[in-house]
Amino acid sequence: MIDYKAVEAKIYNYRAWINGKATNEMVEIMNNCLSYAGYTVLKFTDYTFPVKGYTCMWLLAESHMALHYFADEDKYYIELSGCCKEMNRKFKEKIITYGLTIDIIE
């Protein structure tokens, strides 16, 4: 028997600009933050642009997250959408521990 938990039809968003790091480092940081927060990653996909730039997306059981790198300005835009307020709070709590320069857009 599968346990069912009713979920309120509400999405919690976290959007921020983050100063650059190597792309592989940033993806690892995002994976660590998602894991710490308890998110379940169903799929990860990414694309490196031919000249410069990068984008990737995590499909989560609880919604999704995207990371976009703007090489000319050496910064990333992240957007996390999830249906659990506590998980989003834990994600924010963890990302701060990396000492990145973060401009939150909430």
TORLORO-858394 format. One line per field, with one value per atom (N, C-alpha, C, O, CB): atom name; z, x, y negated. Coordinates in nm, 2 decimals, always signed. Each point is the difference from the previous one (the first is absolute). Glycine has a CB too. Example, Ala and Ser with C-alpha at 12.3 -4.5 7.8 and 13.67 -1.06 7.14 Angstrom:
site: (N/CA/C/O/CB/N/CA/C/O/CB)
z: (+0.78/+0.00/+0.00/+0.07/+0.05/-0.19/+0.00/+0.08/+0.01/-0.23)
x: (+1.32/-0.09/+0.09/+0.10/-0.29/+0.15/+0.09/-0.08/+0.05/+0.07)
y: (+0.57/-0.12/-0.12/+0.00/+0.12/-0.23/-0.11/-0.11/-0.11/+0.17)
! end
This chain:
site: (N/CA/C/O/CB/N/CA/C/O/CB/N/CA/C/O/CB/N/CA/C/O/CB/N/CA/C/O/CB/N/CA/C/O/CB/N/CA/C/O/CB/N/CA/C/O/CB/N/CA/C/O/CB/N/CA/C/O/CB/N/CA/C/O/CB/N/CA/C/O/CB/N/CA/C/O/CB/N/CA/C/O/CB/N/CA/C/O/CB/N/CA/C/O/CB/N/CA/C/O/CB/N/CA/C/O/CB/N/CA/C/O/CB/N/CA/C/O/CB/N/CA/C/O/CB/N/CA/C/O/CB/N/CA/C/O/CB/N/CA/C/O/CB/N/CA/C/O/CB/N/CA/C/O/CB/N/CA/C/O/CB/N/CA/C/O/CB/N/CA/C/O/CB/N/CA/C/O/CB/N/CA/C/O/CB/N/CA/C/O/CB/N/CA/C/O/CB/N/CA/C/O/CB/N/CA/C/O/CB/N/CA/C/O/CB/N/CA/C/O/CB/N/CA/C/O/CB/N/CA/C/O/CB/N/CA/C/O/CB/N/CA/C/O/CB/N/CA/C/O/CB/N/CA/C/O/CB/N/CA/C/O/CB/N/CA/C/O/CB/N/CA/C/O/CB/N/CA/C/O/CB/N/CA/C/O/CB/N/CA/C/O/CB/N/CA/C/O/CB/N/CA/C/O/CB/N/CA/C/O/CB/N/CA/C/O/CB/N/CA/C/O/CB/N/CA/C/O/CB/N/CA/C/O/CB/N/CA/C/O/CB/N/CA/C/O/CB/N/CA/C/O/CB/N/CA/C/O/CB/N/CA/C/O/CB/N/CA/C/O/CB/N/CA/C/O/CB/N/CA/C/O/CB/N/CA/C/O/CB/N/CA/C/O/CB/N/CA/C/O/CB/N/CA/C/O/CB/N/CA/C/O/CB/N/CA/C/O/CB/N/CA/C/O/CB/N/CA/C/O/CB/N/CA/C/O/CB/N/CA/C/O/CB/N/CA/C/O/CB/N/CA/C/O/CB/N/CA/C/O/CB/N/CA/C/O/CB/N/CA/C/O/CB/N/CA/C/O/CB/N/CA/C/O/CB/N/CA/C/O/CB/N/CA/C/O/CB/N/CA/C/O/CB/N/CA/C/O/CB/N/CA/C/O/CB/N/CA/C/O/CB/N/CA/C/O/CB/N/CA/C/O/CB/N/CA/C/O/CB/N/CA/C/O/CB/N/CA/C/O/CB/N/CA/C/O/CB/N/CA/C/O/CB/N/CA/C/O/CB/N/CA/C/O/CB/N/CA/C/O/CB/N/CA/C/O/CB/N/CA/C/O/CB/N/CA/C/O/CB/N/CA/C/O/CB/N/CA/C/O/CB/N/CA/C/O/CB/N/CA/C/O/CB/N/CA/C/O/CB/N/CA/C/O/CB)
z: (+0.00/+0.00/+0.00/+0.07/+0.05/-0.20/-0.01/+0.09/+0.00/-0.24/+0.32/+0.08/-0.09/-0.09/+0.29/-0.17/-0.08/+0.10/+0.11/-0.28/+0.13/+0.08/-0.09/-0.11/+0.25/-0.10/-0.07/-0.01/+0.10/-0.03/-0.18/-0.02/-0.04/-0.10/+0.04/+0.13/-0.04/-0.13/-0.03/+0.27/-0.33/-0.13/+0.02/-0.03/-0.08/+0.14/+0.02/-0.04/+0.03/+0.16/-0.25/-0.04/+0.07/+0.00/-0.23/+0.28/+0.07/-0.09/-0.05/+0.28/-0.26/-0.09/+0.07/+0.09/-0.27/+0.13/+0.04/-0.12/-0.08/+0.30/-0.24/-0.12/+0.05/+0.10/-0.24/+0.07/+0.05/-0.12/-0.08/+0.32/-0.23/-0.09/+0.09/+0.12/-0.27/+0.10/+0.07/-0.08/-0.12/+0.24/-0.06/-0.07/-0.04/+0.07/+0.05/-0.23/-0.07/+0.08/+0.08/-0.28/+0.17/+0.03/-0.12/-0.09/+0.35/-0.26/-0.11/-0.01/+0.11/-0.09/-0.14/-0.01/+0.07/+0.07/-0.29/+0.21/+0.07/+0.15/+0.07/-0.26/+0.24/+0.15/+0.04/+0.10/-0.10/-0.09/+0.03/+0.00/+0.08/-0.18/+0.00/-0.01/+0.13/+0.05/-0.31/+0.30/+0.12/+0.12/+0.09/-0.19/+0.11/+0.12/-0.01/+0.11/-0.11/-0.11/-0.01/+0.03/+0.07/-0.25/+0.14/+0.03/+0.15/+0.06/-0.28/+0.29/+0.14/+0.07/+0.10/-0.12/-0.02/+0.06/-0.01/+0.09/-0.14/-0.07/-0.03/+0.09/+0.06/-0.29/+0.24/+0.09/+0.14/+0.07/-0.23/+0.21/+0.14/+0.03/+0.11/-0.11/-0.09/+0.02/-0.01/+0.04/-0.13/+0.04/+0.00/-0.14/-0.01/+0.25/-0.34/-0.13/-0.07/+0.03/-0.05/-0.05/-0.08/-0.14/-0.07/+0.22/-0.20/-0.14/-0.09/+0.02/+0.05/-0.16/-0.10/-0.13/-0.05/+0.15/-0.14/-0.12/+0.00/+0.05/-0.18/+0.07/-0.02/-0.14/-0.06/+0.29/-0.29/-0.14/-0.01/+0.07/-0.16/+0.00/-0.02/-0.14/-0.08/+0.32/-0.27/-0.13/+0.01/+0.07/-0.17/+0.03/+0.00/-0.14/-0.10/+0.26/-0.16/-0.13/-0.07/+0.06/+0.04/-0.24/-0.08/+0.03/+0.01/-0.18/+0.19/+0.03/+0.15/+0.04/-0.26/+0.29/+0.14/+0.06/-0.06/+0.05/+0.13/+0.07/+0.03/-0.06/-0.06/+0.22/+0.04/+0.07/+0.05/-0.01/-0.06/+0.07/+0.04/-0.07/-0.07/+0.25/+0.04/+0.08/+0.05/-0.05/+0.01/+0.08/+0.07/-0.05/-0.12/+0.29/+0.08/+0.01/+0.04/+0.10/-0.19/+0.02/+0.14/+0.02/-0.27/+0.34/+0.13/+0.02/-0.06/+0.15/+0.00/+0.04/+0.05/-0.01/+0.06/+0.01/+0.07/-0.09/+0.04/+0.18/-0.34/-0.10/-0.09/-0.07/+0.22/-0.15/-0.09/+0.04/+0.08/-0.27/+0.14/+0.02/-0.13/-0.07/+0.32/-0.28/-0.12/+0.04/+0.10/-0.25/+0.08/+0.02/-0.13/-0.10/+0.30/-0.22/-0.13/+0.03/+0.09/-0.18/+0.01/+0.01/-0.11/-0.12/+0.23/-0.07/-0.09/+0.00/+0.08/-0.05/-0.13/+0.00/-0.01/+0.06/-0.17/+0.03/-0.01/+0.13/+0.02/-0.25/+0.32/+0.13/+0.11/+0.12/-0.20/+0.05/+0.09/+0.12/+0.12/-0.19/+0.04/+0.11/-0.04/-0.12/+0.21/+0.01/-0.02/+0.05/+0.10/-0.08/-0.08/+0.04/+0.04/-0.08/-0.06/+0.26/+0.04/+0.04/+0.05/+0.03/-0.11/+0.04/+0.04/-0.07/-0.09/+0.28/+0.06/+0.03/+0.07/+0.03/-0.15/+0.03/+0.07/-0.06/-0.14/+0.31/+0.07/+0.08/+0.03/-0.02/+0.02/+0.07/+0.15/+0.07/-0.27/+0.25/+0.15/+0.05/-0.03/+0.01/+0.10/+0.05/+0.08/-0.01/+0.02/+0.07/+0.09/-0.09/+0.04/+0.14/-0.29/-0.08/-0.07/-0.01/-0.03/+0.00/-0.06/+0.11/-0.03/-0.13/+0.28/+0.11/+0.02/+0.02/+0.09/-0.11/+0.02/-0.11/+0.02/+0.11/-0.26/-0.11/+0.02/-0.02/-0.13/+0.18/+0.03/+0.11/-0.01/-0.07/+0.19/+0.11/-0.04/+0.04/+0.11/-0.24/-0.04/-0.10/+0.01/+0.02/-0.12/-0.11/+0.06/-0.05/-0.11/+0.27/+0.07/+0.06/+0.01/+0.04/-0.02/+0.06/-0.09/+0.04/+0.11/-0.28/-0.10/-0.02/-0.08/-0.04/+0.18/+0.00/-0.14/-0.03/+0.20/-0.25/-0.13/+0.02/+0.09/-0.20/+0.02/+0.00/-0.07/-0.12/+0.11/+0.09/-0.04/+0.00/+0.10/-0.02/-0.19/+0.00/-0.02/-0.11/+0.01/+0.21/+0.00/-0.06/+0.03/+0.18/-0.29/-0.07/+0.06/-0.08/-0.13/+0.32/+0.05/+0.00/+0.04/+0.10)
x: (+0.08/-0.08/+0.09/+0.10/-0.29/+0.15/+0.08/-0.06/-0.12/+0.19/+0.01/-0.04/-0.03/+0.08/+0.05/-0.24/-0.03/+0.00/-0.06/-0.08/+0.20/+0.00/-0.06/+0.05/+0.15/-0.31/-0.06/+0.10/+0.06/-0.29/+0.24/+0.09/-0.08/-0.08/+0.27/-0.17/-0.07/+0.05/+0.12/-0.15/-0.06/+0.04/+0.07/-0.06/-0.14/+0.32/+0.08/+0.15/+0.05/-0.21/+0.22/+0.14/+0.08/-0.04/-0.03/+0.18/+0.10/+0.12/+0.06/-0.14/+0.11/+0.11/+0.11/-0.01/-0.15/+0.28/+0.13/+0.07/+0.03/-0.02/+0.02/+0.07/+0.11/-0.01/-0.20/+0.33/+0.12/+0.10/+0.00/-0.04/+0.12/+0.12/+0.12/+0.01/-0.12/+0.20/+0.12/+0.12/+0.01/-0.14/+0.23/+0.13/+0.06/-0.01/+0.05/+0.04/+0.05/+0.10/+0.07/-0.11/+0.04/+0.09/+0.01/-0.08/+0.03/+0.14/+0.00/-0.13/-0.06/+0.31/-0.30/-0.13/-0.01/-0.11/+0.09/+0.12/-0.01/-0.01/-0.07/+0.20/-0.06/-0.01/-0.14/-0.06/+0.30/-0.30/-0.13/-0.11/-0.09/+0.16/-0.06/-0.09/+0.01/-0.10/+0.11/+0.11/+0.03/-0.06/-0.07/+0.28/-0.20/-0.05/-0.16/-0.06/+0.26/-0.26/-0.14/-0.05/-0.10/+0.10/+0.07/-0.03/+0.00/-0.09/+0.18/+0.02/+0.01/-0.11/-0.06/+0.31/-0.29/-0.11/-0.13/-0.08/+0.20/-0.15/-0.12/-0.01/-0.10/+0.09/+0.12/+0.01/-0.02/-0.08/+0.23/-0.08/-0.02/-0.14/-0.05/+0.28/-0.30/-0.14/-0.10/-0.11/+0.17/-0.01/-0.09/-0.07/-0.09/+0.06/+0.07/-0.07/+0.04/+0.11/-0.11/-0.09/+0.03/+0.02/-0.09/-0.05/+0.26/+0.04/-0.05/+0.05/+0.15/-0.29/-0.05/+0.09/+0.03/-0.26/+0.27/+0.08/+0.08/-0.05/-0.12/+0.29/+0.08/+0.04/+0.03/+0.06/-0.10/+0.04/+0.07/-0.04/-0.16/+0.29/+0.08/+0.04/+0.00/+0.08/-0.04/+0.05/+0.10/-0.02/-0.20/+0.34/+0.10/-0.01/+0.01/+0.14/-0.16/-0.01/+0.13/+0.11/-0.29/+0.18/+0.12/+0.11/+0.12/-0.26/+0.10/+0.11/+0.02/+0.11/-0.18/-0.03/+0.00/-0.14/-0.09/+0.31/-0.23/-0.13/-0.03/+0.05/-0.12/-0.02/-0.04/-0.14/-0.04/+0.28/-0.32/-0.13/-0.02/+0.04/-0.13/+0.02/-0.04/-0.13/-0.04/+0.29/-0.31/-0.12/-0.01/+0.05/-0.16/+0.06/-0.03/-0.15/-0.07/+0.28/-0.26/-0.14/+0.00/+0.06/-0.11/-0.03/-0.01/-0.14/-0.10/+0.26/-0.17/-0.13/-0.09/-0.12/+0.23/-0.05/-0.07/-0.01/-0.06/+0.14/-0.03/-0.02/+0.13/+0.03/-0.18/+0.22/+0.12/+0.09/-0.04/-0.10/+0.26/+0.10/+0.08/+0.03/-0.02/+0.02/+0.08/+0.12/-0.01/-0.19/+0.31/+0.12/+0.05/+0.02/+0.04/-0.04/+0.04/+0.12/+0.01/-0.25/+0.35/+0.12/+0.01/-0.01/+0.12/-0.08/+0.01/+0.15/+0.05/-0.29/+0.32/+0.14/+0.05/+0.10/-0.09/-0.07/+0.04/+0.00/+0.08/-0.16/+0.00/-0.01/+0.05/+0.01/-0.20/+0.23/+0.06/-0.10/+0.05/+0.18/-0.35/-0.10/-0.10/-0.03/+0.07/-0.10/-0.11/-0.13/-0.01/+0.18/-0.27/-0.14/-0.05/+0.00/-0.04/-0.02/-0.06/-0.15/-0.03/+0.25/-0.30/-0.14/-0.04/+0.01/-0.06/+0.00/-0.04/-0.15/-0.04/+0.26/-0.30/-0.15/-0.03/+0.04/-0.09/-0.01/-0.04/-0.13/-0.04/+0.29/-0.31/-0.12/+0.01/-0.10/+0.00/+0.22/+0.03/+0.08/+0.11/-0.12/-0.06/+0.06/+0.13/+0.10/-0.33/+0.22/+0.12/+0.12/+0.11/-0.28/+0.14/+0.12/+0.06/+0.12/-0.23/+0.03/+0.06/+0.08/+0.10/-0.29/+0.14/+0.07/+0.14/+0.10/-0.32/+0.22/+0.12/+0.10/+0.12/-0.25/+0.08/+0.08/+0.07/+0.12/-0.27/+0.08/+0.05/+0.10/+0.11/-0.32/+0.18/+0.09/+0.14/+0.10/-0.30/+0.19/+0.13/+0.08/+0.12/-0.24/+0.05/+0.08/+0.08/+0.10/-0.28/+0.13/+0.07/+0.13/+0.10/-0.32/+0.23/+0.13/+0.11/+0.12/-0.26/+0.12/+0.10/+0.08/+0.09/-0.22/+0.08/+0.07/-0.01/+0.09/+0.06/-0.25/-0.02/-0.06/-0.08/+0.06/+0.05/-0.07/-0.14/-0.01/+0.23/-0.32/-0.13/-0.09/-0.01/+0.04/-0.10/-0.10/-0.14/-0.04/+0.21/-0.24/-0.13/-0.11/+0.00/+0.07/-0.15/-0.10/-0.14/-0.09/+0.23/-0.17/-0.13/-0.09/-0.11/+0.21)
y: (+0.12/-0.12/-0.12/-0.01/+0.13/-0.22/-0.12/-0.11/-0.02/+0.08/-0.12/-0.11/-0.13/-0.03/+0.12/-0.15/-0.13/-0.11/+0.00/+0.13/-0.24/-0.12/-0.12/-0.02/+0.10/-0.13/-0.12/-0.11/-0.04/+0.11/-0.14/-0.11/-0.12/+0.01/+0.14/-0.26/-0.12/-0.05/+0.01/-0.07/+0.01/-0.05/-0.14/-0.10/+0.22/-0.11/-0.12/+0.03/+0.10/-0.18/-0.02/+0.02/-0.11/-0.12/+0.22/-0.06/-0.09/-0.02/+0.10/-0.03/-0.20/-0.03/-0.06/-0.08/+0.05/+0.06/-0.06/-0.04/+0.09/+0.05/-0.27/-0.05/-0.08/-0.08/+0.08/+0.01/-0.07/-0.01/+0.09/-0.02/-0.17/-0.02/+0.04/-0.05/-0.13/+0.25/+0.05/-0.03/+0.03/+0.15/-0.24/-0.03/+0.13/+0.11/-0.32/+0.21/+0.12/+0.08/-0.05/-0.07/+0.25/+0.10/+0.09/-0.02/+0.01/+0.10/+0.10/+0.07/+0.03/+0.00/+0.00/+0.06/+0.13/+0.03/-0.14/+0.20/+0.13/-0.02/+0.08/+0.03/-0.21/-0.03/-0.05/+0.04/-0.10/-0.02/-0.06/+0.11/+0.01/-0.23/+0.31/+0.12/+0.08/+0.05/-0.05/+0.03/+0.08/-0.07/+0.07/+0.02/-0.22/-0.07/+0.01/+0.02/-0.18/+0.14/+0.01/+0.14/+0.01/-0.19/+0.28/+0.14/+0.02/+0.06/+0.02/-0.13/+0.01/-0.07/+0.05/-0.04/-0.13/-0.08/+0.07/+0.01/-0.22/+0.27/+0.07/+0.12/+0.03/-0.11/+0.16/+0.12/-0.04/+0.07/+0.04/-0.21/-0.05/-0.03/+0.03/-0.12/+0.03/-0.05/+0.12/-0.02/-0.20/+0.33/+0.12/+0.02/+0.08/-0.11/-0.05/+0.01/+0.13/+0.05/-0.30/+0.31/+0.12/-0.03/-0.05/+0.18/-0.11/-0.03/+0.11/+0.12/-0.26/+0.11/+0.11/+0.00/+0.10/-0.13/-0.09/-0.01/-0.13/-0.11/+0.24/-0.13/-0.12/+0.00/+0.10/-0.09/-0.13/-0.02/-0.13/-0.10/+0.24/-0.15/-0.13/-0.02/+0.09/-0.07/-0.14/-0.04/-0.11/-0.10/+0.16/-0.04/-0.10/-0.06/+0.06/+0.07/-0.26/-0.08/+0.01/+0.00/-0.15/+0.15/+0.01/-0.10/+0.03/+0.07/-0.23/-0.10/-0.02/+0.02/-0.13/+0.08/-0.01/+0.00/-0.04/-0.08/+0.16/+0.01/+0.14/+0.10/-0.31/+0.23/+0.13/-0.01/-0.10/+0.16/+0.04/+0.01/+0.15/+0.09/-0.29/+0.21/+0.14/+0.00/-0.11/+0.17/+0.06/+0.01/+0.13/+0.10/-0.25/+0.14/+0.12/+0.02/-0.10/+0.06/+0.15/+0.04/+0.07/+0.10/-0.08/-0.08/+0.05/+0.06/-0.03/-0.14/+0.27/+0.06/-0.11/+0.01/+0.21/-0.32/-0.11/-0.12/-0.10/+0.18/-0.08/-0.11/-0.01/+0.10/-0.22/+0.01/-0.01/-0.12/-0.09/+0.18/-0.08/-0.11/-0.02/+0.09/-0.04/-0.18/-0.03/-0.09/-0.07/+0.09/+0.00/-0.08/-0.05/+0.08/+0.06/-0.27/-0.06/-0.08/-0.08/+0.08/+0.02/-0.07/-0.11/+0.04/+0.16/-0.32/-0.11/-0.04/-0.07/-0.02/+0.15/-0.01/-0.15/-0.03/+0.26/-0.31/-0.14/-0.08/-0.09/+0.10/+0.03/-0.06/+0.09/-0.04/-0.10/+0.26/+0.10/+0.01/-0.01/-0.05/+0.09/+0.03/+0.09/+0.02/-0.25/+0.30/+0.10/-0.05/-0.08/+0.26/-0.14/-0.02/+0.13/+0.10/-0.30/+0.21/+0.13/-0.03/-0.10/+0.19/+0.01/+0.00/+0.13/+0.10/-0.29/+0.20/+0.13/-0.02/-0.10/+0.15/+0.04/+0.00/+0.13/+0.11/-0.26/+0.15/+0.12/-0.01/-0.11/+0.16/+0.06/+0.00/+0.01/+0.02/+0.07/-0.09/+0.01/-0.12/-0.01/+0.26/-0.33/-0.12/+0.03/-0.07/-0.04/+0.22/+0.03/+0.05/-0.03/+0.10/+0.00/+0.04/-0.12/-0.01/+0.23/-0.32/-0.12/-0.08/-0.05/+0.04/+0.01/-0.07/+0.07/-0.07/+0.00/+0.20/+0.08/-0.02/-0.01/+0.18/-0.18/-0.03/-0.13/-0.01/+0.14/-0.24/-0.13/+0.00/-0.06/-0.04/+0.18/+0.01/+0.06/-0.05/+0.07/+0.08/+0.07/-0.09/+0.00/+0.22/-0.28/-0.08/-0.11/-0.03/+0.09/-0.12/-0.10/+0.04/-0.08/-0.02/+0.23/+0.05/+0.01/+0.02/+0.11/-0.15/+0.01/-0.13/-0.01/+0.19/-0.29/-0.13/-0.06/-0.09/+0.17/-0.05/-0.06/-0.14/-0.02/+0.25/-0.32/-0.13/+0.03/+0.02/-0.16/+0.12/+0.03/-0.12/-0.07/+0.31/-0.27/-0.11/+0.07/+0.04/-0.21/+0.18/+0.07/-0.09/-0.12/+0.26/-0.08/-0.08/+0.03/-0.01/+0.01/+0.03/+0.04/-0.11/+0.01/+0.16)
! end
